Amino acid sequence: MANDTQTYTVTCHDGDEANGVANILSMLLAQNFATKPELVRVARSMSRPVAVISTDTGTQATVEFSHHGVILRNGVHGDPSVAVHATVDQILDVSQLKMKAGGLAPVGFFTRRGAKVLGQILSRKLVVKGLLTHTVSSLRTIALLSVAD
């Protein structure tokens, strides 16, 4: 399953066998690249993969970035700079956080929903490995997944 968004593609490597997390991420990314073309530049700046692990389903997916597109793979691959451990609902909550400047201005954290997400991070119910060591990559990941305007 490939989705072309102005020459920047979103592809599930595992096709019809792509797991639920890979499919959710694929839909969010494809929607964002189509409606927010400025995010293509943000994606191209990501040099290492990002892993997303669903803590409620045990499903894992890796987002690999390149100059031409994004490939989503079932499982954790490569050496992710950021690994998000969250429930599916938490992933969807993060996708509703408004981000500006390609993630460098996380304005969505100053809302009720953002406070909820921050509280879950602080209580370790939502874990973002790499948040402190790869802060820019972590914020860019949120911006790439955020469908909020």
C-alpha positions in Angstrom: 0.0 0.0 0.0 1.7 3.2 -1.2 0.3 6.7 -1.0 2.0 9.4 -3.1 1.9 12.9 -1.7 3.6 15.3 -4.1 6.5 12.9 -4.8 7.0 12.1 -1.2 5.6 8.6 -0.6 4.2 6.8 2.4 4.6 3.1 2.0 3.9 0.2 4.3 6.7 -2.3 3.6 4.5 -5.2 4.7 1.6 -4.2 2.4 -1.6 -6.0 3.3 0.2 -7.6 6.3 1.0 -4.2 7.9 -0.1 -4.2 11.5 -2.5 -1.7 13.1 0.2 0.7 14.3 1.9 0.8 10.9 -1.6 1.5 9.3 -2.4 4.2 11.8 0.9 5.9 11.3 0.6 5.5 7.5 -2.8 7.3 7.5 -1.6 10.1 9.7 1.6 10.7 7.7 -0.1 10.5 4.3 -2.8 12.9 5.5 -0.3 15.4 6.8 2.0 15.3 3.7 -1.0 15.9 1.5 -2.4 18.8 3.6 0.8 20.2 5.1 3.4 20.0 2.4 5.9 21.9 4.6 6.2 18.7 6.7 8.0 16.9 3.8 11.0 19.1 4.6 10.7 18.1 8.3 10.6 14.4 7.3 13.6 14.7 5.1 15.6 16.1 8.0 15.0 13.0 10.1 18.2 11.0 9.9 17.2 8.0 12.0 14.2 5.8 12.3 11.4 6.2 14.9 9.8 3.3 16.6 6.2 3.3 17.9 5.2 0.5 20.3 1.6 0.0 21.3 1.6 -0.9 24.9 -2.0 -2.1 24.8 -1.8 -4.4 21.8 1.9 -5.2 21.8 2.2 -4.1 18.2 5.3 -2.4 17.0 6.2 -0.3 13.9 9.2 1.6 12.7 9.1 4.7 10.5 12.1 5.0 8.3 12.7 8.4 6.6 14.5 9.1 3.3 14.7 11.9 0.8 11.9 10.3 -1.4 9.5 9.1 1.2 8.7 7.2 4.4 8.6 3.4 4.8 6.7 1.9 7.7 7.7 -1.6 8.8 6.2 -4.0 11.3 8.4 -4.4 14.3 11.4 -2.3 15.5 14.2 -2.0 12.9 17.4 -0.1 12.7 18.6 2.1 15.5 15.7 4.4 16.4 16.6 7.7 17.9 13.1 7.9 19.3 10.9 5.1 20.6 7.3 5.9 21.7 5.7 3.4 24.1 2.0 4.3 24.2 -1.5 3.0 24.0 -3.4 3.4 20.7 -5.5 6.1 22.4 -2.4 7.9 23.6 -1.0 7.8 20.0 -4.2 9.4 18.8 -4.1 12.0 21.6 -0.6 12.9 20.5 -1.8 13.3 16.9 -4.2 16.0 18.1 -1.4 18.2 19.6 -0.9 21.4 17.6 2.8 21.9 16.6 4.4 24.9 14.8 7.7 25.4 13.1 8.1 21.8 12.2 7.8 20.8 15.9 10.2 23.3 17.3 7.2 25.3 18.8 5.1 22.7 20.7 2.1 25.0 21.2 -0.1 22.0 21.6 1.4 21.1 25.0 -0.2 24.3 26.5 -3.7 23.0 26.0 -5.9 20.7 28.2 -5.0 17.7 25.9 -1.4 18.7 25.9 -1.4 18.9 29.7 -2.9 15.4 29.8 -0.1 14.0 27.5 2.6 15.7 29.5 1.1 14.3 32.7 1.2 10.8 31.1 4.8 11.3 30.1 5.8 12.5 33.6 4.0 9.6 35.2 5.6 7.2 32.7 2.3 6.0 31.4 3.4 7.2 28.0 7.2 6.8 27.4 9.2 8.6 24.8 12.7 7.1 24.8 15.0 9.7 23.3 12.9 12.7 24.5 15.8 14.2 26.4 18.7 13.0 24.3 17.0 13.5 20.9 14.6 16.3 21.8 14.4 17.9 18.3 13.7 14.5 16.7 11.0 13.8 19.4 9.3 17.1 18.7 9.5 16.6 14.9 8.0 13.2 15.3 5.0 14.7 17.1 4.7 17.4 14.4 4.8 14.8 11.6 2.0 12.8 13.3 -0.1 15.8 14.4 -3.2 16.4 12.3 -4.2 19.4 14.4 -4.2 22.8 12.7 
